[in-house]
Amino acid sequence: MSKQQHSRTNATIVSQYEEYVMPIWKSLDVPLERAEGCTVQDFDGEEYLDAFSGIAVTNVGHRNERVVEAAKDQLNEFVHGCSYVHPNGPVGALGERLAEVTPGGLRKSFFCNSGTEAVEGAIKLARKYTGSKEVIAVEMGFHGRTLGSLALTGNRAYKSGMAPTINNVSHIAPPYGYRCTTCDSDSCPGTCANNLKRVIDSHTSGDIAAVVVEPVMGEGGIIVPPEGWLARLKEVVEEHDALLIADEVQTGYGRTGEFWGVDHFEVTPDIVTQAKGIANGLPLGAFTATEEVANAFEAGDHLSTFGGNPVACAAALATIDELQDGVIDNAAEQGEWLPERLSELEAKYDVVGQTRGLGLMQGVELVDPSATGPQGIAPAPDADLAKHVGKNLRERGIIVGVGGFHTNVMRIQPPLTISREQLERVVDALDAAIAEEA
Ligand code: PMP
């Protein structure tokens, strides 16, 4: 270890960030020195149980042995050759593997480096294939922060001061039953899907390239659409000869207890965007389309210097092996148990407005029961409480995300390898933190 590494402490790392890294962060509370499985450690030797996976990325556990070995093997062969100039083994094999595991008849992939690039590329492909310009996304949804994907992201907080983004983008209402402005029903019949037709007829030329949707909205606050919602969208998409793009950047790779989020809804998308969990932390993104759609791209239409880096693709192949060798089964099993425990918190505390999610993508929405929420619907979101509960959890050695459209949702998205005992620790700590902070 170098002298410089030896002298690192949490404080020195944070002060370097403050001095030399652009100040875009909201908090810098757990500097990371190393990580293993579901445990991360800071520079002062403090250990944490990680129930957020670096924003839902390390699905098969930090430093998963099979993934690390696969990446090392490829590092020993070669690191870079531009995968679109020099064909290489990991890219070919991963392309073939994705044709097997992606839903429906999806067959050809493009490999990039991140979620936002996957979304950008998918929009380009949809426009090229359909010859149409208009794209529709969902209010409160999140698809990235570069100017194309940012246009789809349905939250002004991310766009303020950055406009203009791309044109020809409209939004439909989110399937957010708890704070629904479309119908007044707790059980959410999903009739808001009809909103798509209205938005197309009111706000667009009618010539639609794609509707882009997260099967479960992640950054928006772990919002699960009701049965039938996605299928209704798909019907309208087909009526307009448009494409359905499922943004599986967050829901893919086992996060919801199935390989893909759409697996819960029996809907086949035309393009699936992927990143986050795909290579368990190595930077990789992808979008996969049917052969017919994919072949709309011609030579020179798209490229990325680093896209489909062979080390990242080798890691992705090992990640998929791990997921299929029991990790998704564990996510499904723990993801059955966890919501039951969380709903106990909903019954116990009136500051817990709603708990919801699929698999190991669970949200706990915190509210102020003494005030009414936006547009007079549901109790007011309590972002302050969420912030304090998050901090309290970190003091208890647990990392949980805080997010959502109103920044009031505790996001429990641990590595999918998490054990029951570890999850029990997370829920017990959450229970105690809410009791202390409410
Ligand atoms: N799509 C979804 C659904 C996401 O959750 C995210 C990231 N939170 C993105 C796209 C953007 O991914 P990235 O940060 O890798 O660009």
Residues whose N, C-alpha, C, O or C-beta is under 5 A from the ligand:
A	BS01	PMP	S114 G115 T116 F142 H143 G144 E214 G218 D247 V249 Q250 A275
